[in-house]
Amino acid sequence: MILMDIFMMIFSSLILLI
């Protein structure tokens, strides 16, 4: 699903920020 893909992208960005 595209929604899941976007969620994963946001999650990855959060991990990168930390």
N, C-alpha and C positions, 0 to 999 in steps of 0.2 A: 504493500500500500504506500502511496505517496506520503500520506500523513506520518506514517512510521519513519519514512526516510528523512523527513524534515525534523522529526523529533530526535532521531539519531544524530543528525548534523548539529543540532543545538546542543545536545548532550556532549558531543565531541568538543565543541567550542568551549563549553564550560570547563571540561577537563583540561583543555589547553591553557585556559586562563589561569587556572589554579597552579 
